[in-house]
């Protein structure tokens, strides 16, 4: 079977779904292919801290109503050093900016529902996806679904299919350059239907290792502890994990902590990864297909959203104005923001985690830097500015501030 669309989108995670929705608002056709089932995609437990720019893009896509009803606005967060807590007042330090706590799982469900309501082409369980003729003017995608072979002709391909997807693997090794840092530990996470121990996130630096107190709602908590690579989940029954969280987060948080059975428990390794360039011919990479950050600082989903915002803007400029400058400069503009977010995530991870080879000098350097942050408004402002998200300001390259919306979208297309 042979089909045709303007933009073929590989991957039905938040990046691919959001891009499709933004293109729909602008009157541009797209089709989304996903190798997993809808149930699998909707059940993936991921991040939940959204920058203002990401919220703005979800508003622009027309799917932010439930987010504003159920999301939890946060104007600050806490850093704990051996149980002593200090609050970073993001709202005051950044001139009124904040973040929103709303699970990636919920964003995915909102986007899928929006696609289904408008009858958009969203194909789950598309197997053996392959990308062809990326260097030419007529790229196409082949895949198998329902025991039949299919071909999707298109103008452009957006690779939003994650680290292990087919998109980045389709770029010749002679073109692609990768940068990676593997961290010698992982995050053991627990999800439980209990109230959070604090109304804001707590990032804790403890002699036993890092811990994070987070939440998904007023009645659902998400906690993490740093564990060595290769740790076995069987060695971490709920009782042991709750005890370790209470120790690392400090007495105040421990006294407010409500314990309960885990509804999800997993260990995630940490890595920093960037692939350059993020464009090859008619293929554009976005999200985890091009970069991965440690979860410290919650930049992964937000970086994917900023990629998609830039790519949507570039495609709108092409189809509405006949201008290709933003497509040609997409990789450079996206990577400029990617590397800043990689730097922040790398720095914040190094500041809050206990590394296996860390000696007494390294430990005291961590403490000294944290003390400096606690005492210096200037240092707090730098931390807060990075946490709420660095904007893409308008400039010679035509980049717009993420979340403000591309000026090239005609008013009639947004109706």
C-alpha positions as CSV (number, residue, x, y, z in Angstrom):
1,X,0.0,0.0,0.0
2,X,1.3,3.4,-0.9
3,X,0.5,6.6,1.0
4,X,1.4,10.3,0.9
5,X,1.9,13.0,3.5
6,X,3.9,16.2,3.8
7,X,5.8,15.3,6.9
8,X,6.4,11.7,8.1
9,X,7.0,11.5,11.8
10,X,8.8,8.5,13.2
11,X,7.9,7.9,16.9
12,X,4.7,8.5,18.9
13,X,6.3,9.8,22.1
14,X,5.7,13.4,23.2
15,X,8.1,14.8,20.7
16,X,6.5,13.2,17.6
17,X,3.0,13.7,18.8
18,X,3.6,17.3,19.7
19,X,5.2,18.0,16.3
20,X,2.2,16.5,14.5
21,X,-0.2,18.6,16.6
22,X,1.7,21.8,16.0
23,X,1.8,21.1,12.2
24,X,-1.9,20.4,12.3
25,X,-2.5,23.8,13.9
26,X,-0.6,25.3,11.0
27,X,-2.5,23.4,8.3
28,X,0.4,21.0,7.5
29,X,-0.3,17.3,6.9
30,X,1.7,14.7,8.8
31,X,1.5,11.0,9.6
32,X,3.0,9.4,12.8
33,X,4.5,5.9,12.8
34,X,5.2,4.1,16.1
35,X,6.6,0.5,16.4
36,X,5.1,0.0,19.9
37,X,1.4,-0.5,20.8
38,X,-0.7,2.3,22.1
39,X,-1.0,0.7,25.5
40,X,2.8,0.5,25.8
41,X,3.3,4.1,24.8
42,X,0.7,5.4,27.2
43,X,2.0,3.4,30.1
44,X,5.7,4.6,30.0
45,X,6.6,6.3,33.2
46,X,8.8,9.4,32.5
47,X,9.6,12.9,33.6
48,X,7.1,15.4,35.0
49,X,8.6,18.8,35.3
50,X,7.8,21.2,32.5
51,X,9.5,24.5,31.7
52,X,7.3,27.5,30.9
53,X,8.3,27.2,27.2
54,X,7.1,23.6,27.1
55,X,3.8,24.6,28.6
56,X,3.6,27.4,26.0
57,X,4.0,24.9,23.2
58,X,1.3,22.6,24.6
59,X,-1.0,25.7,24.7
60,X,-0.1,26.5,21.2
61,X,-0.9,22.9,20.2
62,X,-4.3,23.3,21.8
63,X,-3.9,20.4,24.3
64,X,-3.2,22.2,27.6
65,X,-6.6,22.3,29.2
66,X,-6.2,19.3,31.5
67,X,-2.6,20.3,32.2
68,X,-3.9,23.6,33.6
69,X,-6.6,21.9,35.6
70,X,-4.5,19.1,37.1
71,X,-0.9,20.3,36.9
72,X,1.0,21.6,39.9
73,X,2.7,25.0,39.4
74,X,6.0,25.2,41.3
75,X,7.8,28.5,42.0
76,X,10.8,26.9,43.7
77,X,12.6,23.8,44.8
78,X,14.8,22.7,47.6
79,X,18.4,21.4,47.8
80,X,19.3,19.3,50.9
81,X,22.9,18.9,52.1
82,X,23.0,16.1,54.7
83,X,19.5,16.9,55.8
84,X,19.8,20.7,55.8
85,X,17.4,22.2,53.3
86,X,17.8,25.4,51.3
87,X,15.0,26.8,49.0
88,X,15.7,28.2,45.5
89,X,13.0,30.7,44.8
90,X,12.8,30.5,41.0
91,X,9.8,32.8,40.8
92,X,11.7,35.7,42.5
93,X,15.1,35.0,41.0
94,X,13.9,34.8,37.4
95,X,11.4,37.6,37.3
96,X,8.2,35.6,37.7
97,X,9.0,32.3,35.9
98,X,8.1,28.9,37.3
99,X,7.7,25.2,36.2
100,X,4.7,22.9,36.0
101,X,4.6,19.4,37.4
102,X,2.6,17.3,35.1
103,X,3.6,13.7,34.1
104,X,4.9,12.9,30.7
105,X,2.5,10.0,30.7
106,X,-0.4,12.4,30.9
107,X,1.0,14.6,28.1
108,X,1.2,11.6,25.9
109,X,-2.4,10.6,26.6
110,X,-3.6,14.2,26.0
111,X,-1.8,14.2,22.6
112,X,-3.1,10.8,21.6
113,X,-6.6,11.8,22.4
114,X,-6.2,15.0,20.4
115,X,-5.1,13.0,17.4
116,X,-8.0,10.6,17.8
117,X,-10.5,13.4,18.1
118,X,-9.5,14.9,14.8
119,X,-9.0,11.5,13.1
120,X,-5.3,12.1,12.5
121,X,-3.1,9.3,11.0
122,X,-1.5,7.7,14.0
123,X,-0.2,4.2,13.3
124,X,0.9,2.1,16.2
125,X,2.7,-1.3,15.8
126,X,4.4,-0.2,12.6
127,X,7.3,-2.6,12.3
128,X,10.5,-2.8,10.2
129,X,10.5,1.0,9.7
130,X,13.2,2.0,7.2
131,X,14.0,5.5,5.8
132,X,15.0,6.0,2.1
133,X,16.5,8.6,-0.2
134,X,17.2,11.1,2.5
135,X,19.6,13.0,0.3
136,X,17.1,13.4,-2.5
137,X,14.0,15.5,-3.0
138,X,11.6,12.6,-2.6
139,X,12.3,10.7,0.6
140,X,10.0,7.9,1.7
141,X,9.5,5.5,4.6
142,X,8.7,1.8,4.4
143,X,7.2,-0.3,7.1
144,X,5.1,-3.4,7.8
145,X,1.7,-3.3,9.6
146,X,-1.1,-5.9,9.7
147,X,1.1,-8.4,7.8
148,X,1.3,-6.0,4.9
149,X,4.1,-3.8,3.4
150,X,3.5,-0.1,3.2
151,X,5.3,2.9,1.6
152,X,4.8,6.4,2.9
153,X,6.0,9.2,0.5
154,X,6.7,12.6,2.0
155,X,8.6,15.9,1.7
156,X,10.4,15.6,5.0
157,X,11.0,13.0,7.8
158,X,11.1,13.9,11.5
159,X,13.0,11.3,13.5
160,X,11.4,11.4,17.0
161,X,11.9,7.7,17.7
162,X,14.4,7.8,20.6
163,X,17.9,6.6,21.2
164,X,17.3,3.1,19.7
165,X,15.2,4.1,16.8
166,X,15.7,3.8,13.1
167,X,16.1,7.5,12.4
168,X,19.6,8.3,13.7
169,X,20.8,4.9,12.5
170,X,19.8,5.9,9.0
171,X,22.5,8.7,8.9
172,X,25.8,7.5,7.4
173,X,28.5,7.0,10.1
174,X,30.8,9.3,8.0
175,X,28.3,12.1,8.6
176,X,27.4,11.6,12.2
177,X,29.5,12.4,15.3
178,X,28.5,11.3,18.7
179,X,29.5,12.6,22.2
180,X,28.8,10.5,25.3
181,X,29.4,10.4,29.0
182,X,28.3,7.3,31.0
183,X,27.7,7.8,34.7
184,X,28.8,5.1,37.1
185,X,25.4,4.9,38.8
186,X,21.7,4.9,38.2
187,X,18.4,6.1,39.7
188,X,16.2,3.6,41.5
189,X,12.7,5.1,41.2
190,X,9.5,4.3,43.1
191,X,6.0,5.5,42.2
192,X,3.4,5.2,45.0
193,X,-0.1,6.5,45.6
194,X,0.8,8.5,48.7
195,X,0.9,12.3,49.3
196,X,4.3,13.9,48.6
197,X,6.5,14.8,51.6
198,X,6.8,18.4,50.4
199,X,4.9,20.7,48.1
200,X,8.1,21.2,46.0
201,X,10.9,19.0,44.8
202,X,13.8,18.2,47.0
203,X,17.2,17.4,45.5
204,X,19.4,15.9,48.2
205,X,23.2,15.5,48.5
206,X,23.9,12.9,51.2
207,X,27.0,10.9,52.1
208,X,25.1,7.7,51.0
209,X,24.3,9.3,47.6
210,X,21.7,11.4,45.9
211,X,18.0,11.3,46.5
212,X,15.0,13.1,45.0
213,X,11.5,13.7,46.3
214,X,9.1,14.5,43.5
215,X,5.4,14.0,42.7
216,X,2.9,13.5,39.9
217,X,-0.1,14.8,41.8
218,X,-1.2,15.7,45.3
219,X,-1.9,12.0,45.9
220,X,0.9,10.3,43.9
221,X,4.6,10.6,44.8
222,X,7.8,9.8,42.8
223,X,11.0,9.2,44.7
224,X,14.5,8.3,43.5
225,X,17.8,7.2,45.2
226,X,21.2,6.9,43.5
227,X,22.4,3.3,43.3
228,X,25.5,1.6,41.8
229,X,25.3,0.3,38.2
230,X,24.3,-3.3,38.1
231,X,22.1,-3.0,41.3
232,X,19.4,-5.7,41.4
233,X,15.8,-4.5,42.1
234,X,15.3,-7.6,44.2
235,X,17.7,-6.2,46.7
236,X,15.5,-3.2,47.2
237,X,12.2,-4.1,48.8
238,X,9.9,-1.2,49.5
239,X,10.8,-1.1,53.2
240,X,14.5,-0.7,52.5
241,X,13.9,2.0,49.9
242,X,11.6,4.0,52.1
243,X,14.2,3.8,55.0
244,X,17.0,5.0,52.7
245,X,14.9,7.9,51.3
246,X,14.1,9.0,54.9
247,X,17.8,9.0,55.7
248,X,19.0,10.8,52.6
249,X,16.2,13.5,52.5
250,X,16.6,14.4,56.1
251,X,14.5,14.4,59.3
252,X,12.0,17.1,58.2
253,X,11.1,15.4,55.0
254,X,11.2,12.0,56.7
255,X,8.7,13.1,59.3
256,X,6.3,14.2,56.5
257,X,6.8,11.1,54.4
258,X,3.8,8.8,53.9
259,X,4.9,5.3,53.0
260,X,3.0,3.0,50.8
261,X,3.3,0.0,48.4
262,X,5.1,0.8,45.1
263,X,3.0,0.7,42.0
264,X,6.1,1.0,39.8
265,X,9.8,0.5,40.6
266,X,12.7,0.6,38.2
267,X,16.4,1.4,37.8
268,X,17.4,3.9,35.1
269,X,21.1,4.3,34.1
270,X,22.4,7.9,33.6
271,X,24.1,9.2,30.5
272,X,24.8,12.4,28.6
273,X,24.7,11.9,24.8
274,X,24.6,14.3,21.8
275,X,24.6,13.4,18.1
276,X,25.7,16.0,15.5
277,X,24.3,17.1,13.2
278,X,20.6,16.9,13.9
279,X,19.8,17.1,10.2
280,X,20.8,15.0,7.3
281,X,19.2,15.8,3.9
282,X,15.4,15.6,4.4
283,X,15.7,13.9,7.8
284,X,15.5,16.0,11.0
285,X,16.2,14.5,14.5
286,X,14.4,15.6,17.6
287,X,14.4,14.5,21.2
288,X,16.1,11.4,22.4
289,X,17.0,10.4,18.9
290,X,19.6,13.2,19.0
291,X,20.4,13.7,22.7
292,X,20.0,12.3,26.2
293,X,20.6,14.1,29.5
294,X,20.7,12.8,33.0
295,X,17.3,13.3,34.7
296,X,18.9,15.7,37.2
297,X,17.2,19.0,36.5
298,X,14.5,17.5,34.3
299,X,15.7,18.7,30.9
300,X,15.0,15.6,28.7
301,X,11.3,16.2,27.8
302,X,11.8,20.0,27.7
303,X,14.7,19.7,25.3
304,X,12.6,17.4,23.0
305,X,9.8,20.1,23.1
306,X,12.2,22.9,22.2
307,X,13.5,20.8,19.3
308,X,10.0,20.3,18.1
309,X,9.2,24.0,18.5
310,X,12.1,24.9,16.3
311,X,11.3,22.3,13.7
312,X,7.6,23.2,13.5
313,X,8.6,26.8,13.0
314,X,11.0,25.9,10.2
315,X,8.4,23.7,8.5
316,X,5.8,26.4,8.7
317,X,8.2,28.9,7.2
318,X,8.9,26.5,4.3
319,X,5.3,25.6,3.5
320,X,3.7,29.1,4.2
321,X,6.4,31.4,3.1
322,X,8.6,29.3,0.8
323,X,11.6,30.1,2.9
324,X,14.1,27.4,3.8
325,X,16.6,29.3,6.0
326,X,15.1,27.9,9.2
327,X,15.2,24.4,7.9
328,X,18.8,24.8,6.8
329,X,19.8,26.2,10.2
330,X,17.7,23.9,12.4
331,X,20.5,21.7,13.5
332,X,22.8,24.6,14.6
333,X,20.0,26.4,16.4
334,X,18.8,23.2,18.2
335,X,22.3,22.2,19.2
336,X,23.0,25.6,20.7
337,X,20.3,25.0,23.2
338,X,21.0,21.3,23.6
339,X,24.6,21.8,24.7
340,X,23.5,24.4,27.3
341,X,21.0,22.0,28.7
342,X,23.6,19.2,28.6
343,X,26.0,21.4,30.5
344,X,23.5,22.2,33.2
345,X,22.4,18.6,33.7
346,X,26.1,17.4,33.8
347,X,26.9,20.1,36.3
348,X,23.9,19.6,38.5
349,X,24.5,15.8,38.5
350,X,28.1,16.3,39.5
351,X,27.0,18.7,42.3
352,X,24.4,16.4,43.9
353,X,25.7,12.8,43.4
354,X,28.4,10.7,45.1
355,X,30.8,9.3,42.6
356,X,32.6,6.0,43.3
357,X,36.1,7.6,43.0
358,X,35.2,10.7,44.9
359,X,37.8,11.3,47.7
360,X,37.5,13.6,50.7
361,X,38.8,16.6,48.7
362,X,36.0,16.1,46.0
363,X,33.4,15.7,48.7
364,X,34.5,19.0,50.3
365,X,34.4,20.7,47.0
366,X,30.8,19.7,46.6
367,X,29.9,21.0,50.0
368,X,31.8,24.3,49.3
369,X,29.9,24.8,46.1
370,X,26.6,24.1,47.7
371,X,27.4,26.5,50.5
372,X,28.3,29.1,48.0
373,X,24.9,28.7,46.3
374,X,23.1,28.9,49.6
375,X,24.9,32.2,50.4
376,X,25.1,33.9,47.0
377,X,22.0,35.4,45.3
378,X,24.0,35.5,42.0
379,X,24.7,31.8,42.2
380,X,21.1,31.1,43.0
381,X,19.9,33.1,40.0
382,X,22.2,31.2,37.6
383,X,20.8,27.9,39.0
384,X,17.2,29.2,38.8
385,X,17.6,30.5,35.2
386,X,18.8,27.2,34.0
387,X,16.2,25.2,35.9
388,X,13.2,27.1,34.5
389,X,14.7,26.9,31.0
390,X,16.9,29.1,28.9
391,X,14.9,30.8,26.1
392,X,15.7,31.0,22.4
393,X,15.6,34.7,21.8
394,X,14.8,36.2,18.4
395,X,18.0,37.0,16.5
396,X,19.6,37.0,13.1
397,X,18.9,33.3,12.7
398,X,15.2,33.9,13.1
399,X,14.8,31.8,16.3
400,X,11.9,32.7,18.5
401,X,11.5,32.3,22.2
402,X,10.2,28.8,22.9
403,X,6.5,28.8,23.8
404,X,5.7,32.2,22.2
405,X,4.8,30.6,18.9
406,X,6.2,31.1,15.4
407,X,5.1,34.4,13.9
408,X,4.6,32.8,10.5
409,X,1.5,30.8,11.5
410,X,-1.5,32.6,9.9
411,X,-4.3,33.4,12.2
412,X,-6.7,31.3,10.2
413,X,-4.6,28.2,10.6
414,X,-4.9,28.4,14.3
415,X,-8.7,28.2,14.4
